């Protein structure tokens, strides 16, 4: 039996070239989705007959758990399951159970569009899932339909959120990507709906992820603009960040109505504190959401690489990391060709 081998002394933290520690791993379990959101997987690029990964190309539940375990040994304390839409993966409860059993009990969460959550929330909680984030860009049915590519219904998402709350997957976070001229009208209704519910609503600036969402800076609604509009209606008080690398600026309602957050990667880039690595469904490791290529972990894994060899490979990749795309973004001439699509690495 292989003896544990560490690539780091017990007191050393694995950091990249900008001294950012490795702390978070986002795991895409599937590249398919049941929505066709225009800013992620538009219908004209991904029709119903689009060829996504075959099952044999995706990491198995055991392979996901093994790679995640190596990341945990290297200092990762947070695991998040993403997609595509992770609830489309039939063995998702098995994946959750394997990750929940990892030594060190890393924080385990999941991001979903929520449309299947009423069906699966209880089983995922029973398997060991701790928290869930639901993407919801509109409450208005027509705007929701536009932003989901006419897939699913907002009522199903709201039922899913209720089911997640009953299952104990709290605090639930609700993520809304705001685009100027598209769903600005939904900001205050979303705040009003979720205020006092215990859920944490977070507004995300529209980003130029991937190659196919036709992003323009003019479509970005800066967080400061949203903050001003919400603060004028429901006064907000700043909340101190809980840890280095927390992407959301947090606020609480002055009247005790709960918490709200803003993720401002365009107007206020936070690359300097980014602690995230991303694993695609086919086992490629990306060190930036805006990366052009990932490093293949599936091939050495299936070729018989030991845990020690995988640790060395991952540590080497992280130590060489120098990504800071959002700080270097040039909106007037964005070079996007070849960039990985968001649905492959979970946003």
C-alpha positions as CSV (number, residue, x, y, z in Angstrom):
1,X,0.0,0.0,0.0
2,X,1.3,3.4,-0.9
3,X,2.6,5.5,2.0
4,X,1.4,9.1,2.3
5,X,3.9,11.5,0.7
6,X,3.6,15.2,1.0
7,X,5.2,17.7,-1.4
8,X,5.0,20.3,1.3
9,X,6.4,20.5,4.9
10,X,3.5,20.4,7.3
11,X,3.9,24.1,8.1
12,X,4.2,25.3,4.5
13,X,1.2,26.7,2.5
14,X,1.2,26.0,-1.2
15,X,1.2,29.4,-3.0
16,X,1.4,30.6,-6.6
17,X,3.8,33.2,-8.1
18,X,1.7,36.0,-6.7
19,X,1.7,34.4,-3.2
20,X,-2.0,33.3,-3.4
21,X,-2.7,30.1,-1.5
22,X,-4.7,27.1,-3.0
23,X,-7.8,27.0,-0.9
24,X,-10.9,26.3,-3.2
25,X,-11.6,23.7,-5.8
26,X,-14.6,23.9,-8.1
27,X,-15.4,20.6,-9.7
28,X,-17.5,20.4,-12.9
29,X,-19.2,17.0,-12.8
30,X,-20.9,17.3,-16.2
31,X,-20.7,19.6,-19.2
32,X,-24.4,19.3,-20.1
33,X,-27.1,21.7,-19.1
34,X,-30.9,21.8,-19.3
35,X,-30.8,25.6,-19.8
36,X,-29.4,27.6,-22.7
37,X,-28.6,30.9,-20.9
38,X,-27.3,33.4,-23.5
39,X,-24.3,34.4,-21.4
40,X,-23.1,30.9,-21.0
41,X,-24.5,28.3,-23.4
42,X,-26.6,30.1,-26.1
43,X,-28.9,27.9,-28.2
44,X,-27.4,28.9,-31.5
45,X,-24.1,27.5,-30.4
46,X,-25.4,24.5,-28.4
47,X,-28.5,23.1,-30.1
48,X,-30.3,20.0,-28.8
49,X,-28.1,17.7,-30.9
50,X,-24.8,19.2,-29.7
51,X,-22.1,16.6,-29.0
52,X,-21.1,17.0,-25.3
53,X,-18.7,14.6,-23.5
54,X,-19.5,10.9,-23.6
55,X,-19.8,9.3,-20.2
56,X,-16.5,7.5,-20.6
57,X,-14.7,10.9,-21.1
58,X,-16.0,12.2,-17.8
59,X,-14.3,11.5,-14.6
60,X,-16.0,8.8,-12.6
61,X,-17.3,9.4,-9.1
62,X,-14.3,7.5,-7.7
63,X,-11.8,9.5,-9.8
64,X,-13.4,12.8,-8.7
65,X,-13.1,11.8,-5.1
66,X,-9.5,10.7,-5.5
67,X,-8.4,14.0,-7.2
68,X,-10.3,16.0,-4.7
69,X,-8.6,14.1,-1.9
70,X,-5.2,15.1,-3.3
71,X,-6.3,18.7,-3.4
72,X,-7.5,18.6,0.2
73,X,-4.0,17.2,1.2
74,X,-2.5,20.2,-0.5
75,X,-4.6,22.7,1.5
76,X,-8.0,22.9,-0.1
77,X,-10.7,23.5,2.4
78,X,-13.6,24.2,0.1
79,X,-15.1,22.0,-2.6
80,X,-17.9,23.1,-4.9
81,X,-19.7,20.9,-7.4
82,X,-20.7,22.7,-10.6
83,X,-21.6,21.9,-14.2
84,X,-23.1,22.5,-16.7
85,X,-26.0,21.5,-14.5
86,X,-24.7,19.1,-11.9
87,X,-28.2,17.7,-11.1
88,X,-28.2,16.1,-14.6
89,X,-25.5,13.7,-13.4
90,X,-27.3,10.5,-12.2
91,X,-24.6,9.5,-9.7
92,X,-24.4,12.9,-8.1
93,X,-25.4,11.6,-4.6
94,X,-22.6,9.1,-4.8
95,X,-20.1,11.8,-5.7
96,X,-21.4,13.9,-2.8
97,X,-21.1,11.0,-0.4
98,X,-17.5,10.2,-1.4
99,X,-16.5,13.9,-1.1
100,X,-18.2,14.2,2.3
101,X,-16.2,11.3,3.6
102,X,-12.8,12.8,2.7
103,X,-10.4,13.2,5.7
104,X,-10.4,16.8,7.0
105,X,-14.1,17.3,6.3
106,X,-13.8,20.1,3.6
107,X,-16.7,22.5,3.2
108,X,-18.9,20.9,0.5
109,X,-21.3,23.0,-1.6
110,X,-23.0,22.8,-5.0
111,X,-24.2,25.4,-7.6
112,X,-27.4,24.6,-9.6
113,X,-29.9,26.4,-11.8
114,X,-32.4,24.9,-9.3
115,X,-35.0,23.5,-11.7
116,X,-34.5,19.9,-10.6
117,X,-33.7,20.8,-7.0
118,X,-37.1,19.9,-5.6
119,X,-36.5,16.4,-6.8
120,X,-33.0,16.0,-5.4
121,X,-32.4,18.3,-2.4
122,X,-33.3,15.8,0.3
123,X,-31.1,13.0,-1.3
124,X,-28.2,15.4,-1.7
125,X,-28.4,16.5,1.9
126,X,-28.6,12.9,3.1
127,X,-25.5,12.1,1.1
128,X,-23.6,14.9,2.9
129,X,-24.0,18.1,0.9
130,X,-23.8,21.1,3.3
131,X,-24.8,24.2,1.2
132,X,-26.2,25.1,-2.1
133,X,-26.2,28.1,-4.4
134,X,-29.0,28.6,-6.9
135,X,-28.6,30.8,-10.1
136,X,-31.7,32.9,-10.6
137,X,-31.6,35.9,-12.9
138,X,-35.3,36.9,-12.9
139,X,-38.6,36.4,-11.1
140,X,-40.6,37.6,-14.1
141,X,-41.6,34.5,-16.1
142,X,-41.0,36.2,-19.5
143,X,-37.5,37.5,-18.5
144,X,-36.7,34.2,-16.9
145,X,-37.6,32.4,-20.1
146,X,-35.4,34.7,-22.2
147,X,-32.4,34.2,-19.8
148,X,-32.8,30.4,-19.6
149,X,-33.2,30.0,-23.3
150,X,-36.9,29.1,-22.9
151,X,-36.0,26.1,-20.7
152,X,-37.6,25.5,-17.4
153,X,-39.9,27.6,-15.3
154,X,-39.2,30.1,-12.5
155,X,-41.8,28.4,-10.3
156,X,-39.8,25.2,-10.4
157,X,-36.7,27.0,-9.3
158,X,-38.5,28.6,-6.4
159,X,-39.9,25.2,-5.4
160,X,-36.4,23.9,-5.5
161,X,-35.1,26.6,-3.2
162,X,-37.9,25.8,-0.7
163,X,-37.0,22.1,-0.9
164,X,-33.3,22.9,-0.2
165,X,-34.3,25.0,2.8
166,X,-36.4,22.1,4.2
167,X,-33.5,19.7,3.6
168,X,-31.2,21.9,5.7
169,X,-28.9,23.1,2.8
170,X,-28.5,26.5,4.4
171,X,-27.6,29.3,4.2
172,X,-28.9,29.2,0.6
173,X,-27.2,31.6,-1.7
174,X,-29.0,33.1,-4.8
175,X,-26.8,34.3,-7.6
176,X,-28.1,36.8,-10.1
177,X,-26.1,38.0,-13.1
178,X,-27.3,41.5,-14.1
179,X,-27.1,42.7,-17.6
180,X,-28.0,46.3,-18.6
181,X,-31.1,46.4,-20.7
182,X,-32.0,42.8,-20.0
183,X,-32.8,42.1,-16.3
184,X,-32.1,45.3,-14.4
185,X,-35.8,45.5,-13.6
186,X,-35.5,42.3,-11.6
187,X,-33.0,43.6,-9.0
188,X,-35.4,45.2,-6.6
189,X,-38.1,42.5,-6.9
190,X,-35.5,39.8,-6.2
191,X,-34.3,41.8,-3.1
192,X,-37.9,42.2,-1.9
193,X,-38.6,38.5,-2.4
194,X,-35.6,37.1,-0.6
195,X,-35.3,39.7,2.2
196,X,-36.0,38.1,5.5
197,X,-36.0,34.6,4.0
198,X,-32.6,33.6,5.4
199,X,-31.3,33.2,1.8
200,X,-28.3,35.4,0.8
201,X,-28.9,37.2,-2.5
202,X,-25.8,38.1,-4.5
203,X,-25.6,40.2,-7.6
204,X,-22.8,39.4,-10.1
205,X,-21.4,41.7,-12.7
206,X,-21.8,40.4,-16.2
207,X,-18.4,38.9,-17.3
208,X,-16.7,38.1,-20.6
209,X,-16.3,34.4,-19.8
210,X,-15.7,32.1,-22.7
211,X,-16.1,33.0,-26.4
212,X,-19.8,33.0,-27.3
213,X,-21.8,35.4,-25.1
214,X,-21.2,38.5,-27.2
215,X,-20.0,40.4,-24.0
216,X,-19.7,44.2,-24.1
217,X,-18.7,46.5,-21.3
218,X,-21.8,48.5,-22.0
219,X,-23.9,45.6,-20.8
220,X,-22.2,45.6,-17.4
221,X,-24.1,47.1,-14.5
222,X,-21.4,48.1,-11.9
223,X,-22.1,46.8,-8.4
224,X,-21.9,50.3,-7.0
225,X,-24.9,51.3,-9.1
226,X,-26.9,48.3,-7.8
227,X,-25.8,49.0,-4.2
228,X,-27.0,52.6,-4.5
229,X,-30.4,51.6,-5.8
230,X,-30.9,48.9,-3.1
231,X,-29.5,51.1,-0.3
232,X,-31.9,53.9,-1.2
233,X,-34.8,51.5,-0.6
234,X,-33.4,49.3,2.2
235,X,-30.4,50.8,3.9
236,X,-27.3,48.6,3.9
237,X,-24.4,48.2,6.4
238,X,-21.1,46.7,5.3
239,X,-20.0,43.3,6.7
240,X,-16.4,42.4,7.1
241,X,-15.2,39.5,4.8
242,X,-15.0,36.2,6.5
243,X,-11.7,35.0,4.8
244,X,-9.1,35.9,2.3
245,X,-10.4,35.2,-1.2
246,X,-14.1,35.7,-0.5
247,X,-15.4,37.1,-3.8
248,X,-18.5,38.9,-2.6
249,X,-18.6,42.2,-0.8
250,X,-21.1,41.5,1.9
251,X,-23.7,43.8,3.4
252,X,-26.6,43.4,5.9
253,X,-29.9,45.2,5.9
254,X,-29.9,47.8,8.6
255,X,-33.4,46.7,9.7
256,X,-32.3,43.1,10.3
257,X,-33.7,41.7,7.0
258,X,-30.7,39.5,6.3
259,X,-27.6,39.7,4.1
260,X,-26.8,40.6,0.5
261,X,-23.6,40.5,-1.5
262,X,-22.0,42.0,-4.7
263,X,-19.5,40.2,-6.9
264,X,-17.6,42.9,-8.9
265,X,-15.0,41.1,-10.9
266,X,-15.3,43.7,-13.7
267,X,-15.4,47.0,-11.9
268,X,-13.4,45.9,-8.9
269,X,-11.2,42.9,-9.8
270,X,-10.1,40.6,-7.0
271,X,-7.5,38.6,-8.8
272,X,-5.0,39.4,-6.1
273,X,-6.9,37.3,-3.6
274,X,-8.1,34.5,-5.9
275,X,-7.5,31.1,-4.3
276,X,-9.6,29.0,-6.8
277,X,-8.7,26.1,-9.0
278,X,-11.2,24.5,-11.4
279,X,-11.5,20.9,-12.5
280,X,-13.4,20.2,-15.7
281,X,-15.6,17.2,-16.1
282,X,-13.0,15.5,-18.3
283,X,-10.3,16.0,-15.7
284,X,-8.5,19.2,-16.9
285,X,-7.2,21.6,-14.3
286,X,-7.7,25.3,-14.9
287,X,-6.2,28.0,-12.7
288,X,-8.3,30.8,-14.0
289,X,-12.0,31.3,-15.0
290,X,-10.7,33.0,-18.2
291,X,-8.1,30.4,-19.0
292,X,-7.3,29.2,-22.5
293,X,-6.2,25.7,-21.7
294,X,-6.1,23.3,-18.8
295,X,-3.6,20.7,-17.6
296,X,-4.7,17.1,-18.1
297,X,-5.1,15.2,-14.8
298,X,-7.3,12.4,-16.2
299,X,-4.5,10.8,-18.4
300,X,-2.0,10.3,-15.6
301,X,-4.7,9.3,-13.2
302,X,-5.9,6.5,-15.5
303,X,-2.4,5.6,-16.4
304,X,-1.8,4.6,-12.7
305,X,-0.2,7.7,-11.2
306,X,0.2,7.5,-7.5
307,X,-1.3,10.1,-5.1
308,X,2.2,11.4,-4.5
309,X,2.7,11.9,-8.2
310,X,-0.6,13.7,-8.5
311,X,0.3,15.9,-5.6
312,X,3.6,16.8,-7.2
313,X,1.9,17.6,-10.6
314,X,-0.9,19.7,-9.0
315,X,1.6,21.6,-6.8
316,X,3.8,22.3,-9.7
317,X,0.9,23.7,-11.7
318,X,-0.2,25.9,-8.9
319,X,3.3,27.2,-8.1
320,X,3.6,28.3,-11.7
321,X,0.3,30.2,-11.7
322,X,0.3,33.9,-12.4
323,X,-3.2,34.4,-13.8
324,X,-4.9,37.8,-13.2
325,X,-7.1,38.3,-16.2
326,X,-9.7,40.6,-14.6
327,X,-7.0,43.0,-13.6
328,X,-5.6,43.0,-17.1
329,X,-8.9,43.1,-19.0
330,X,-8.9,45.5,-21.9
331,X,-12.6,45.9,-22.8
332,X,-12.1,47.9,-26.0
333,X,-10.2,45.0,-27.6
334,X,-11.0,41.7,-25.9
335,X,-9.0,38.8,-27.3
336,X,-11.3,35.9,-26.5
337,X,-10.5,33.2,-29.0
338,X,-9.7,29.8,-27.5
339,X,-10.9,30.7,-24.0
340,X,-12.6,27.9,-22.1
341,X,-16.4,28.2,-21.9
342,X,-18.0,28.7,-18.6
343,X,-20.2,25.7,-18.7
344,X,-17.1,23.5,-18.8
345,X,-15.6,24.8,-15.6
346,X,-18.6,26.0,-13.6
347,X,-18.2,29.7,-13.5
